[in-house]
């Protein structure tokens, strides 16, 4: 009897140990699936895990990539409730709320804006060295009116904080503040300074190109894009710049064959990130292929997008 008791106890202990090991492994797999744009796989893995702040945050980010803003907000709120001292969780809640606000009615957006500001401010308060959270808060300040707590003077204060942890982001923020003030010469100068100090300048070249696109400086746009692509060739971690360049060309309706080529290279290469989900890249390539008259290719790309993320509505809305 005692041997059976010990055997049962050992089996129970082994099961608990295996369960504890499986959870981190599944979290790692879910995050990896998120990074490469396999949304359905990521959600399936997360559904098999017990509730935790980390699982809710990861689920929020997957839903964010799918543009399911209400559901993303709900998951991020649960992550913050369970772990209120985590700077990143507040940052992601602020981002989800911001996207929801951008699509809400005027009164709802007004109410949500204050919540967005609160979350970004809390993220920075908890970790003053969180560069992405500082950049998000700075962006909120220079875009939002004073009635909801915005202001370019506040954004300048954030730029000073950013300079200590991420000089490239600091110059980028200063450039955007200058552009907001219609000081375009200073804006361009600051964006070029961001390139000069960046460890991954391909990203900053794309930001400068975007600036040129907003001011119809097409020759400068083309030159900046090419410089960014040249920088990305030397920096595999900046592969997402291909996605950014293609998205910009598509948005400006310029050189669509190049945009299609860049998206194809992004999808064929690595690494990928949640900033540019593979299913979004497939859907955008489908749209471009259709514009170029290649309907079979467009259908293949749409199907590839939905195979990774069946509930991605922009992909489901594609009709050829």
C-alpha positions in Angstrom: 0.0 0.0 0.0 2.8 2.4 0.9 4.6 1.7 -2.4 1.4 2.5 -4.3 1.0 5.7 -2.3 4.6 6.7 -3.1 4.1 5.8 -6.7 1.0 7.9 -6.9 2.7 10.8 -5.2 5.6 10.7 -7.5 3.3 10.6 -10.5 1.4 13.7 -9.3 4.7 15.6 -8.6 5.9 14.6 -12.1 2.7 15.8 -13.7 2.9 19.1 -11.9 6.5 19.6 -13.0 5.7 18.8 -16.6 2.7 21.2 -16.5 5.0 24.0 -15.1 7.5 23.3 -17.8 4.9 23.2 -20.5 3.4 26.6 -19.7 6.7 28.6 -20.3 7.3 26.6 -23.5 3.8 27.3 -24.7 4.2 31.0 -23.9 7.4 31.0 -25.9 5.7 29.3 -28.8 2.8 31.7 -28.7 5.1 34.7 -28.7 7.1 33.2 -31.6 3.8 32.6 -33.5 2.8 36.2 -32.9 6.2 37.5 -34.1 6.0 35.6 -37.4 2.3 36.5 -38.0 0.7 33.1 -37.2 -2.3 34.6 -35.4 -4.5 31.5 -35.3 -1.7 29.4 -33.9 -0.8 31.9 -31.3 -4.4 32.2 -30.1 -4.7 28.4 -30.0 -1.6 28.0 -27.9 -2.8 30.8 -25.5 -6.2 29.1 -25.1 -4.5 26.0 -23.8 -2.8 27.9 -21.0 -4.1 29.0 -17.6 -5.0 32.6 -17.1 -2.1 34.9 -16.2 -1.0 38.5 -16.8 1.4 37.3 -19.5 -1.2 35.2 -21.4 -3.7 38.1 -21.4 -1.0 40.5 -22.6 0.0 38.2 -25.4 -3.6 37.6 -26.4 -4.1 41.4 -26.4 -1.2 41.8 -28.8 -2.5 39.1 -31.2 -5.9 40.6 -31.2 -4.3 44.1 -31.7 -2.5 42.7 -34.8 -5.9 41.4 -36.0 -7.5 44.9 -35.5 -10.0 43.5 -33.0 -9.7 46.6 -30.8 -12.5 45.9 -28.2 -11.3 42.4 -27.6 -7.7 43.6 -27.4 -8.6 46.3 -24.8 -10.4 43.7 -22.7 -7.4 41.4 -22.7 -4.9 44.2 -21.9 -7.1 45.4 -19.1 -7.0 42.0 -17.5 -3.2 41.9 -17.8 -2.9 45.3 -16.1 -5.4 44.2 -13.4 -3.3 41.1 -12.6 0.1 42.8 -12.8 -0.4 46.6 -12.3 3.3 47.3 -11.9 4.3 46.1 -15.4 5.2 49.1 -17.6 4.7 47.2 -20.9 1.2 46.0 -20.0 0.1 49.6 -19.4 1.8 50.6 -22.7 -0.1 47.9 -24.7 -3.4 48.9 -23.0 -2.7 52.5 -24.0 -2.1 51.4 -27.6 -5.2 49.3 -27.8 -7.3 52.1 -26.3 -5.8 54.5 -28.8 -6.8 52.4 -31.8 -10.3 52.0 -30.4 -10.5 55.8 -29.8 -9.4 56.4 -33.4 -12.6 54.6 -34.6 -15.0 55.8 -32.0 -17.6 58.6 -32.1 -16.5 62.0 -31.0 -17.8 61.8 -27.4 -16.5 58.2 -26.9 -13.1 59.2 -28.4 -12.9 62.2 -26.1 -13.5 59.9 -23.1 -11.0 57.3 -24.3 -8.3 59.8 -25.0 -7.9 60.5 -21.3 -7.6 56.8 -20.5 -5.0 56.5 -23.3 -2.9 59.3 -21.7 -3.2 57.8 -18.2 -2.0 54.4 -19.4 1.0 55.8 -21.3 1.9 58.1 -18.4 1.7 55.1 -16.0 3.9 53.0 -18.3 6.6 55.7 -18.2 6.1 56.3 -14.4 6.7 52.6 -13.8 9.8 52.5 -16.1 11.3 55.8 -17.1 13.7 53.9 -19.4 10.9 52.3 -21.4 11.8 53.9 -24.8 8.7 52.6 -26.7 6.4 53.8 -24.0 8.1 57.2 -23.9 7.8 57.5 -27.7 4.0 56.6 -27.5 3.5 59.2 -24.8 5.3 61.8 -26.8 3.2 61.0 -29.8 0.1 61.3 -27.8 1.2 64.7 -26.4 2.0 66.3 -29.7 -1.2 65.0 -31.4 -3.8 65.5 -28.7 -5.4 68.8 -27.9 -4.8 70.4 -24.5 -8.3 69.7 -23.3 -7.4 66.0 -23.1 -3.9 66.6 -21.7 -1.9 67.0 -24.9 0.5 69.7 -25.8 3.8 70.1 -27.7 5.5 71.5 -24.6 4.8 68.2 -22.9 6.1 66.3 -25.9 9.3 68.3 -25.8 9.8 67.2 -22.2 9.4 63.5 -23.3 12.0 64.1 -26.1 14.5 65.2 -23.4 13.8 62.0 -21.4 14.1 59.9 -24.6 17.5 61.4 -25.4 19.0 59.6 -22.4 17.7 56.2 -23.5 17.2 56.3 -27.2 18.6 59.3 -29.1 17.2 58.3 -32.4 13.7 58.2 -31.1 14.3 61.5 -29.4 15.3 63.2 -32.7 12.3 61.5 -34.4 9.9 62.9 -31.8 11.5 66.4 -32.1 11.1 66.2 -35.8 7.4 65.4 -35.5 6.9 68.2 -33.0 8.6 70.6 -35.5 6.4 69.4 -38.3 3.3 69.9 -36.1 4.4 73.5 -35.7 4.9 73.8 -39.5 8.6 74.2 -39.1 9.4 71.8 -41.9 13.1 72.7 -42.2 13.8 71.8 -38.6 11.6 68.7 -38.9 13.7 67.4 -41.8 16.9 68.3 -40.0 15.9 66.4 -36.9 14.7 63.3 -38.8 18.1 63.3 -40.6 19.8 63.5 -37.2 17.8 60.5 -36.1 19.3 58.5 -39.0 22.8 59.6 -38.1 22.6 58.3 -34.5 20.4 55.2 -35.1 21.8 51.7 -34.6 19.3 50.5 -37.2 19.0 53.5 -39.7 16.7 51.7 -42.1 13.8 52.4 -39.8 14.7 56.1 -39.6 15.1 56.4 -43.4 11.5 55.1 -43.7 10.3 57.8 -41.3 12.1 60.5 -43.3 10.5 59.1 -46.5 7.1 59.2 -44.9 7.8 62.9 -44.0 8.6 63.6 -47.7 5.4 61.8 -48.8 3.3 64.1 -46.6 4.8 67.1 -48.4 4.7 65.7 -51.9 8.4 65.7 -52.3 8.5 62.6 -54.5 12.1 62.7 -55.7 13.3 63.0 -52.0 10.9 60.2 -51.1 12.4 57.9 -53.7 15.9 58.7 -52.6 15.1 58.1 -48.9 13.4 54.8 -49.6 16.4 53.6 -51.6 18.8 54.6 -48.8 16.6 52.8 -46.3 16.5 49.6 -48.5 20.3 49.8 -48.8 20.6 50.0 -45.0 18.2 47.1 -44.6 20.4 44.9 -46.8 23.2 45.3 -44.3 21.0 44.8 -41.2 18.8 41.7 -41.2 17.1 42.9 -38.0 15.7 45.7 -40.1 13.9 43.5 -42.5 10.6 45.1 -41.5 11.8 48.2 -43.4 10.9 46.3 -46.6 7.3 46.1 -45.3 7.3 49.7 -44.4 8.6 50.8 -47.8 6.1 48.7 -49.6 3.2 50.0 -47.5 4.3 53.6 -48.2 4.5 53.1 -51.9 1.1 51.4 -51.9 -0.4 54.3 -49.8 1.1 56.9 -52.3 0.1 54.7 -55.3 3.7 54.8 -56.5 5.8 52.1 -58.1 3.4 49.3 -57.3 5.7 46.6 -58.9 8.4 47.6 -56.5 6.0 47.5 -53.6 4.9 43.9 -54.6 8.6 42.9 -54.9 9.4 44.2 -51.4 6.4 42.5 -49.8 7.4 39.2 -51.4 11.0 39.6 -50.2 9.7 40.4 -46.7 7.5 37.3 -46.6 10.3 35.1 -48.0 12.9 36.4 -45.6 13.4 36.6 -41.9 13.1 37.8 -39.2 9.6 39.0 -39.0 7.9 40.9 -36.2 4.5 41.7 -34.8 4.9 45.2 -36.1 4.4 43.8 -39.6 2.4 40.6 -39.4 2.8 38.2 -42.2 -0.9 37.9 -42.7 -1.1 41.7 -43.2 1.7 41.5 -45.7 -0.1 38.8 -47.6 -3.3 40.8 -47.7 -1.5 44.0 -48.8 0.3 42.0 -51.5 -3.0 40.6 -52.6 -4.4 44.1 -53.0 -1.4 45.2 -55.0 -1.5 42.1 -57.2 -5.1 42.9 -58.0 -4.2 46.5 -58.9 -1.5 45.2 -61.2 -4.1 42.9 -62.9 -2.8 39.5 -61.6 -6.0 38.1 -60.1 -4.7 34.6 -59.5 -1.7 35.9 -57.6 -4.1 38.1 -55.6 -6.3 35.2 -54.7 -3.3 33.1 -53.6 -2.1 35.9 -51.3 -5.5 36.5 -49.8 -5.8 32.7 -49.1 -2.3 32.8 -47.5 -3.4 35.7 -45.2 -6.6 33.9 -44.1 -4.7 30.6 -43.5 -2.6 32.4 -40.9 -5.5 34.6 -39.5 -9.0 33.4 -40.5 -10.6 36.3 -38.6 -8.6 39.1 -40.1 -11.5 41.1 -41.5 -9.5 43.2 -44.1 -8.3 39.9 -45.6 -11.8 38.5 -45.6 -13.1 41.7 -47.3 -10.8 41.3 -50.3 -12.9 40.4 -53.3 -11.5 39.8 -56.8 
